[in-house]
Amino acid sequence: MGILRNRLHKTAVKKRNLKDLITSILEEKHYAGVPELMTLLEKQGRSFNKSSVYRSIEKMVEDQQVCRHSFGTDKVYYELRHTDHHHHDHFVCRQCDKIQTFECQLDYSKMPKGYTAEHHHVTIFGLCDVCAKHATP
């Protein structure tokens, strides 16, 4: 029984460490998909199988620690959920896929009479400053 308990403890510690590592990466990168998380974990000398990373990140979504975004593409990105209730919106470059956040400008006082907004998500698509400089007219 002691061996089983020891294995379960090691598994629980590894899962907690993985969530901590994911949190650390997302604090630095702001957004990352699972393939990028895997690459960054490997660069840190940490090896986790893909299913463990998916399970951990989905558990973090379920626990409302991170948000899942697709930004209108097949790619899925994860972002730490802000606990300070600071809301921001997103700009996605359609050429290089760079994602930039910006302060929310939505004025809820301009809602139609009788409507109550609970949440919104705004994503603006276009060209970032670098791609716009290289775009042909």
C-alpha positions in Angstrom: 0.0 0.0 0.0 2.9 2.4 0.7 4.2 2.0 -2.9 0.8 2.9 -4.4 0.5 5.9 -2.1 4.0 7.0 -3.1 3.2 6.7 -6.8 -0.1 8.6 -6.4 1.8 11.4 -4.5 4.4 11.7 -7.2 1.7 11.9 -9.9 -0.1 14.6 -7.9 3.1 16.6 -7.5 4.0 16.3 -11.2 0.5 17.5 -12.2 0.8 20.4 -9.8 4.2 21.2 -11.1 3.0 21.1 -14.7 0.2 23.5 -13.9 2.7 25.8 -12.2 5.0 25.6 -15.2 2.1 26.4 -17.6 1.1 29.3 -15.4 4.7 30.6 -15.5 4.8 30.3 -19.3 1.5 32.1 -19.8 2.5 34.9 -17.4 5.5 35.5 -19.6 4.1 34.8 -23.1 0.5 35.9 -22.5 -0.8 33.4 -25.1 0.2 29.9 -26.1 -1.2 26.9 -27.7 -0.4 23.4 -26.6 2.3 22.8 -29.3 4.1 26.0 -28.1 3.7 25.0 -24.5 5.3 21.6 -25.3 8.2 23.4 -27.0 8.7 25.8 -24.1 8.5 23.1 -21.5 11.2 21.1 -23.4 13.4 24.2 -23.6 13.2 24.3 -19.8 14.4 20.6 -19.7 10.9 19.4 -18.7 9.4 16.5 -20.5 5.6 15.8 -20.4 3.5 13.9 -22.8 1.0 15.8 -24.9 -2.0 14.3 -23.3 -0.8 15.4 -19.8 -0.4 19.0 -21.1 -3.9 18.9 -22.7 -5.4 17.4 -19.5 -3.7 20.0 -17.3 -4.7 23.0 -19.5 -8.3 21.8 -19.8 -8.5 21.4 -16.1 -7.2 24.9 -15.7 -9.9 26.1 -18.1 -12.5 24.2 -16.1 -11.2 25.7 -12.9 -11.4 29.2 -14.6 -7.6 29.8 -14.3 -7.2 30.2 -18.0 -9.4 31.2 -21.0 -9.5 29.3 -24.3 -9.4 31.4 -27.5 -9.5 30.5 -31.2 -9.7 34.0 -32.7 -11.6 32.6 -35.7 -8.9 30.1 -36.7 -8.2 26.4 -36.2 -5.5 27.3 -33.7 -6.4 27.3 -30.0 -4.6 29.7 -27.6 -4.7 29.8 -23.8 -4.5 32.9 -21.7 -4.4 33.4 -17.9 -7.7 34.6 -16.6 -7.3 38.0 -15.0 -8.5 38.0 -11.4 -8.5 41.8 -11.2 -11.5 42.0 -13.5 -9.5 44.0 -15.9 -11.1 43.4 -19.3 -9.2 43.7 -22.5 -9.9 42.9 -26.1 -7.7 41.5 -28.9 -6.1 42.5 -32.2 -5.0 39.5 -34.4 -2.7 40.1 -37.4 -4.1 38.1 -40.3 -0.7 37.7 -41.8 1.7 36.7 -39.0 -0.9 35.7 -36.3 0.6 38.1 -33.8 -1.9 38.8 -31.0 -2.0 42.1 -29.2 -4.3 43.1 -26.4 -5.7 46.5 -25.9 -7.8 48.2 -23.3 -11.6 47.6 -23.7 -13.3 50.7 -25.2 -16.9 49.4 -25.0 -19.3 51.8 -23.3 -22.1 49.7 -21.7 -24.1 52.9 -21.2 -24.8 52.9 -24.9 -26.6 49.5 -24.8 -30.2 49.5 -26.2 -32.8 50.5 -23.6 -33.7 47.5 -21.5 -30.7 45.4 -22.5 -28.3 44.2 -19.8 -24.8 43.2 -21.0 -23.2 40.3 -19.1 -20.0 39.8 -21.0 -18.5 40.5 -24.4 -15.5 39.4 -26.4 -14.1 41.6 -29.2 -11.4 40.5 -31.6 -10.3 42.9 -34.4 -8.5 41.4 -37.4 -6.1 43.3 -39.6 -2.3 43.8 -40.1 0.1 44.6 -37.3 2.5 47.5 -37.7 5.3 45.3 -39.1 3.2 43.5 -41.6 1.5 46.7 -42.7 4.9 48.2 -43.5 5.6 45.3 -45.8 2.1 45.0 -47.4 1.7 45.8 -51.1 -1.0 48.3 -51.8 
